[in-house]
């Protein structure tokens, strides 16, 4: 397991447990009691640590390399998944995963941003940073889902849209805007889940849903803490201060009514118990989807638009 900087005391304790478990009982040494004692201490330390995470520490947890990503959720929650590729204009973007499958027996369209787990997969998926063709593919799939009456599930995990020259030449901003427009136009249920990072327009392009759900230790912001620090303080060293100012945690965003629900993560974060975290997300999606499928299409679209128009108005009128 990969440990974050603030998890070093936990890592040391778990290292001791691992050493004890490798010891032989051949000499009549009973280590079970000591392992149990240390395990209780680890759980207590994890609980204390994760109960008071700072926004910067939550940012680190949201970026944890062992955290389940888009393809992990699709494998765990979606059956008979059929991937669909291409924007029918320029090409395929592997940062955006999309396709048709079944969620709890119901046909759905799934669209997500995939970061990758190792060097090879991260390069393949461009670290989850989509290019214009990725957002145009997302728009195409949303329009397809609307045409066939399929609910849309989006899984958001990106530091932001890819800022390269080629992406800008091919209309990155326009592609993001069109994707947001598609989110607001469809008449089918649209549930968005921020499973890790939700960075800037690259995230909201897939997150303008009827319901926005965030995992407990995920983040959602207009810019990354490092990017914010480089603009405000001309130095990335102030990223921790920027994280505090951005109000990017799930708890902050729930208070601001930007999101609708926080899904609790297993003790120590989703990376410690991946299956439990994905199951919790599945239960949240099922709960909201079962209610939305009863709504009329025009009502779904109207409520979604009103939801976003109302953001930021509280206290200004």
Backbone torsions as a table, in degrees:
resi	resn	phi	psi	omega
1	UNK	NA	141.3	174.6
2	UNK	-85.4	133.3	-180.0
3	UNK	-110.8	140.1	176.2
4	UNK	-81.5	166.0	-176.2
5	UNK	-56.3	-43.9	-176.5
6	UNK	-76.6	-3.7	178.8
7	UNK	-97.9	8.6	-176.5
8	UNK	-57.7	-42.4	176.7
9	UNK	-60.4	-36.0	178.0
10	UNK	-68.1	-41.1	179.7
11	UNK	-61.3	-39.7	-180.0
12	UNK	-64.2	-42.9	179.3
13	UNK	-65.9	-41.9	179.9
14	UNK	-69.6	-28.7	174.6
15	UNK	-65.3	-40.2	177.9
16	UNK	-64.3	-40.1	178.7
17	UNK	-63.2	-42.8	179.3
18	UNK	-62.4	-41.3	178.8
19	UNK	-63.0	-42.2	-179.8
20	UNK	-64.3	-39.7	-178.3
21	UNK	-69.0	-21.7	178.0
22	UNK	-85.5	-10.1	178.8
23	UNK	-73.1	147.4	-179.2
24	UNK	-85.5	143.8	175.2
25	UNK	-89.4	8.4	-176.9
26	UNK	-62.3	-27.2	-178.8
27	UNK	-88.9	8.6	178.8
28	UNK	81.1	14.5	180.0
29	UNK	-84.1	123.6	179.0
30	UNK	-94.5	107.6	-176.5
31	UNK	-102.2	-5.4	-175.8
32	UNK	-59.5	-40.9	-178.3
33	UNK	-66.5	-40.8	179.3
34	UNK	-67.9	-40.1	177.8
35	UNK	-62.2	-43.8	179.2
36	UNK	-61.4	-41.8	179.4
37	UNK	-63.3	-43.8	179.6
38	UNK	-68.1	-35.9	179.5
39	UNK	-64.0	-40.9	176.3
40	UNK	-63.8	-37.5	178.3
41	UNK	-66.6	-38.9	177.4
42	UNK	-62.2	-47.9	-179.1
43	UNK	-61.8	-40.0	178.4
44	UNK	-65.4	-41.5	-179.8
45	UNK	-66.9	-40.9	178.1
46	UNK	-62.4	-45.4	-179.1
47	UNK	-61.6	-43.3	179.6
48	UNK	-66.3	-41.2	-178.2
49	UNK	-66.7	-47.0	-175.2
50	UNK	-79.2	-10.4	177.0
51	UNK	-78.7	-16.6	-176.0
52	UNK	-133.4	39.3	178.4
53	UNK	-66.7	138.1	173.7
54	UNK	-80.9	163.5	176.5
55	UNK	-54.9	-37.3	179.2
56	UNK	-68.4	-39.3	177.3
57	UNK	-66.1	-37.0	175.9
58	UNK	-65.1	-34.7	175.8
59	UNK	-61.7	-41.8	178.2
60	UNK	-65.0	-39.8	178.1
61	UNK	-65.8	-41.8	179.3
62	UNK	-61.1	-27.7	-179.1
63	UNK	-97.5	6.0	-174.8
64	UNK	-55.5	130.4	-176.6
65	UNK	-63.6	-21.7	-179.8
66	UNK	-91.7	-1.5	-178.8
67	UNK	-67.9	139.3	178.5
68	UNK	-63.4	139.3	-177.8
69	UNK	-109.6	-176.5	-174.4
70	UNK	-51.2	-51.0	-177.4
71	UNK	-64.9	-30.3	176.4
72	UNK	-65.5	-42.6	178.9
73	UNK	-65.8	-40.9	179.2
74	UNK	-62.4	-43.9	179.2
75	UNK	-63.4	-37.6	-176.2
76	UNK	-79.9	-34.2	-170.2
77	UNK	-110.7	-21.2	-173.2
78	UNK	-112.5	128.5	175.7
79	UNK	-104.8	157.6	179.5
80	UNK	53.0	40.0	-177.7
81	UNK	-71.4	127.9	178.3
82	UNK	-118.3	103.6	-178.6
83	UNK	-67.0	144.2	177.0
84	UNK	-121.3	140.5	-172.2
85	UNK	-128.0	158.0	170.4
86	UNK	86.5	150.9	178.5
87	UNK	-102.7	2.7	-179.7
88	UNK	62.4	23.6	-180.0
89	UNK	-139.3	-52.3	-177.2
90	UNK	-119.7	-51.3	-177.8
91	UNK	174.0	-164.7	-179.4
92	UNK	-98.4	144.4	176.6
93	UNK	-123.4	112.3	-176.1
94	UNK	-74.3	-8.7	176.5
95	UNK	-71.0	-27.0	179.7
96	UNK	-105.3	118.9	177.3
97	UNK	-100.6	131.1	180.0
98	UNK	-147.8	151.1	177.6
99	UNK	171.3	176.5	-179.3
100	UNK	-102.3	141.6	177.1
101	UNK	-161.0	-168.0	179.1
102	UNK	-120.6	130.9	175.1
103	UNK	-114.9	113.7	-177.2
104	UNK	54.7	36.7	177.9
105	UNK	86.7	-6.1	-178.2
106	UNK	-101.4	132.6	178.7
107	UNK	-67.7	132.0	-178.8
108	UNK	-142.3	162.1	170.1
109	UNK	-104.2	126.4	-179.8
110	UNK	-112.8	130.2	177.9
111	UNK	-134.2	129.4	-179.0
112	UNK	-149.8	167.1	178.1
113	UNK	-108.0	123.3	-174.9
114	UNK	-108.9	127.0	179.7
115	UNK	-88.8	-34.0	-173.4
116	UNK	95.3	158.9	-175.3
117	UNK	-107.6	-35.3	-179.1
118	UNK	-123.2	-179.0	-175.4
119	UNK	-57.4	-46.6	-177.1
120	UNK	-62.3	-47.4	-177.8
121	UNK	-72.0	-31.3	178.5
122	UNK	-67.4	-39.7	176.7
123	UNK	-65.9	-43.0	179.8
124	UNK	-58.7	-43.8	-177.4
125	UNK	-92.8	8.5	178.0
126	UNK	54.2	38.2	176.7
127	UNK	57.7	26.4	178.2
128	UNK	78.9	8.8	-179.4
129	UNK	-98.5	107.9	-173.8
130	UNK	-78.8	149.8	173.3
131	UNK	-97.7	175.5	-177.9
132	UNK	-54.7	-38.9	-179.1
133	UNK	-64.2	-27.4	177.0
134	UNK	-68.1	-43.8	179.6
135	UNK	-72.4	-31.5	175.8
136	UNK	-70.4	-33.7	173.6
137	UNK	-64.6	-43.4	179.4
138	UNK	-59.8	-43.4	178.9
139	UNK	-63.1	-42.2	179.2
140	UNK	-60.0	-42.4	-178.1
141	UNK	-71.8	-34.8	176.5
142	UNK	-65.7	-41.2	178.1
143	UNK	-66.6	-35.7	176.2
144	UNK	-64.6	-44.7	178.9
145	UNK	-61.0	-40.0	179.4
146	UNK	-63.9	-40.2	-178.8
147	UNK	-64.1	-36.7	-176.3
148	UNK	-103.5	7.8	175.4
149	UNK	69.3	35.2	-179.2
150	UNK	-98.8	127.3	173.6
151	UNK	-58.6	149.5	-177.3
152	UNK	-112.7	130.3	174.4
153	UNK	-116.0	126.5	177.7
154	UNK	-118.3	140.0	-179.3
155	UNK	-117.8	112.7	-171.9
156	UNK	-102.2	124.9	176.4
157	UNK	-159.9	87.8	-177.5
158	UNK	-154.1	145.7	174.0
159	UNK	-75.4	-15.3	-179.2
160	UNK	145.7	171.8	177.3
161	UNK	-67.0	150.7	-178.5
162	UNK	-66.4	126.1	-174.9
163	UNK	-95.2	20.0	-176.7
164	UNK	-70.0	163.0	-178.4
165	UNK	-60.8	-44.5	-179.6
166	UNK	-60.1	-40.0	179.3
167	UNK	-64.5	-42.1	178.8
168	UNK	-66.4	-37.7	178.9
169	UNK	-64.2	-31.0	-178.5
170	UNK	-92.1	8.4	172.4
171	UNK	88.5	52.9	-177.5
172	UNK	-58.8	-49.5	-176.5
173	UNK	-62.7	-42.3	179.8
174	UNK	-64.3	-39.3	-179.3
175	UNK	-65.8	-40.2	177.6
176	UNK	-65.1	-44.8	-179.7
177	UNK	-61.1	-41.1	179.5
178	UNK	-67.3	-34.1	178.1
179	UNK	-68.0	-42.5	176.0
180	UNK	-61.6	-42.3	178.7
181	UNK	-59.7	-41.5	178.8
182	UNK	-63.2	-40.2	177.1
183	UNK	-57.5	-41.1	-175.6
184	UNK	-81.2	-16.0	-176.6
185	UNK	-93.7	-28.9	-173.9
186	UNK	-64.3	151.2	-177.8
187	UNK	-106.5	14.0	178.1
188	UNK	-106.0	160.9	177.4
189	UNK	-59.3	137.5	179.0
190	UNK	-131.3	113.8	179.0
191	UNK	-113.5	126.4	-179.6
192	UNK	-113.4	135.9	179.9
193	UNK	-125.1	121.1	174.6
194	UNK	-87.6	106.6	-173.8
195	UNK	-95.3	-13.5	179.6
196	UNK	-150.1	-100.7	175.6
197	UNK	-97.3	140.4	170.4
198	UNK	-121.8	93.8	-172.2
199	UNK	-103.1	112.1	167.1
200	UNK	57.6	-152.3	-178.7
201	UNK	-63.9	-26.5	178.2
202	UNK	-61.8	-25.6	177.7
203	UNK	-90.8	-46.0	-175.2
204	UNK	-66.0	-19.9	176.5
205	UNK	-58.9	-24.5	177.9
206	UNK	-116.0	1.7	-171.6
207	UNK	-115.6	15.3	177.7
208	UNK	-89.1	65.9	-173.3
209	UNK	-103.8	171.3	173.4
210	UNK	-61.6	-39.9	178.7
211	UNK	-129.8	131.9	176.4
212	UNK	-116.4	120.6	-178.3
213	UNK	-113.2	140.5	176.2
214	UNK	-126.6	138.4	169.6
215	UNK	-67.5	152.8	-171.9
216	UNK	-53.9	-39.2	-176.6
217	UNK	-110.2	22.5	173.9
218	UNK	-88.1	169.5	-179.4
219	UNK	-131.9	155.6	-177.8
220	UNK	-150.3	117.4	-173.5
221	UNK	-152.1	165.0	-178.3
222	UNK	-74.3	-21.4	179.8
223	UNK	-159.4	156.5	178.0
224	UNK	-69.0	154.4	177.4
225	UNK	-56.8	-38.7	179.3
226	UNK	-65.1	-42.1	179.1
227	UNK	-66.0	-41.2	177.9
228	UNK	-62.0	-44.2	-179.1
229	UNK	-64.0	-38.8	-178.7
230	UNK	-67.1	-27.5	179.1
231	UNK	-83.0	-47.2	-174.3
232	UNK	-79.3	-39.7	-175.4
233	UNK	-114.4	1.7	-178.8
234	UNK	58.7	25.9	-179.3
235	UNK	-157.6	132.0	176.7
236	UNK	-71.6	-9.2	-179.9
237	UNK	-66.5	-17.5	-178.8
238	UNK	-94.5	20.9	-177.0
239	UNK	-59.6	-35.7	-179.8
240	UNK	-64.4	-42.1	177.5
241	UNK	-66.3	-37.6	178.8
242	UNK	-64.4	-39.9	178.7
243	UNK	-60.9	-37.9	177.5
244	UNK	-64.4	-42.2	-175.1
245	UNK	-74.4	-27.7	-172.9
246	UNK	-75.4	-17.0	-176.8
247	UNK	53.0	54.8	-172.1
248	UNK	-97.9	-1.7	-177.5
249	UNK	-80.0	160.0	178.7
250	UNK	-59.9	-36.9	-178.7
251	UNK	-66.4	-41.2	177.1
252	UNK	-63.6	-45.2	-175.1
253	UNK	-69.9	-30.6	175.9
254	UNK	-68.0	-40.5	178.3
255	UNK	-64.7	-31.6	-179.5
256	UNK	-87.0	1.2	-179.8
257	UNK	62.5	27.7	175.3
258	UNK	-82.5	-32.2	177.0
259	UNK	-119.8	168.6	-174.2
260	UNK	-107.0	-27.1	-176.7
261	UNK	-153.4	144.9	172.7
262	UNK	-108.2	124.6	178.2
263	UNK	-92.8	117.5	179.5
264	UNK	-61.3	141.2	177.0
265	UNK	-97.7	157.8	175.6
266	UNK	-59.7	159.3	179.4
267	UNK	-53.9	122.8	-179.9
268	UNK	91.7	5.2	176.9
269	UNK	98.4	162.2	-177.3
270	UNK	-61.3	-26.5	-177.9
271	UNK	-71.5	-17.6	179.9
272	UNK	-85.9	-26.5	179.3
273	UNK	-144.5	77.7	-172.6
274	UNK	-60.1	-45.6	-177.6
275	UNK	-62.3	-42.3	-179.9
276	UNK	-64.8	-39.5	179.5
277	UNK	-64.7	-44.2	-179.2
278	UNK	-68.2	-35.3	176.6
279	UNK	-64.6	-40.5	179.0
280	UNK	-63.0	-40.2	177.3
281	UNK	-64.6	-43.0	178.6
282	UNK	-59.6	-40.0	179.3
283	UNK	-66.4	-39.1	178.4
284	UNK	-65.6	-43.8	178.6
285	UNK	-61.4	-46.1	-178.7
286	UNK	-60.5	-41.2	-178.9
287	UNK	-62.5	-46.0	-179.2
288	UNK	-73.2	-40.2	-177.0
289	UNK	-65.8	-38.3	-179.3
290	UNK	-62.5	-27.7	177.0
291	UNK	-82.3	-40.8	-174.5
292	UNK	-71.8	-30.2	-179.3
293	UNK	-66.1	-14.5	178.2
294	UNK	-84.2	-13.9	-176.5
295	UNK	-82.3	152.6	175.8
296	UNK	-73.5	145.4	-177.2
297	UNK	-53.0	-45.5	-178.6
298	UNK	-65.5	-34.3	179.1
299	UNK	-67.3	-41.3	178.6
300	UNK	-58.8	-47.5	-178.2
301	UNK	-67.0	-42.6	-179.3
302	UNK	-62.9	-45.1	179.9
303	UNK	-64.2	-37.5	179.7
304	UNK	-64.3	-44.6	179.9
305	UNK	-65.3	-43.8	-179.8
306	UNK	-63.5	-35.1	179.0
307	UNK	-58.2	-46.6	-177.5
308	UNK	-78.0	-30.9	176.6
309	UNK	-67.2	-29.0	-177.8
310	UNK	-79.2	-17.7	-176.7
311	UNK	-64.7	131.3	177.7
312	UNK	86.6	-6.6	-177.8
313	UNK	-83.7	-26.0	-177.6
314	UNK	-57.3	126.8	178.3
315	UNK	86.1	-3.8	-178.6
316	UNK	-101.9	-13.7	-177.4
317	UNK	-108.7	NA	NA
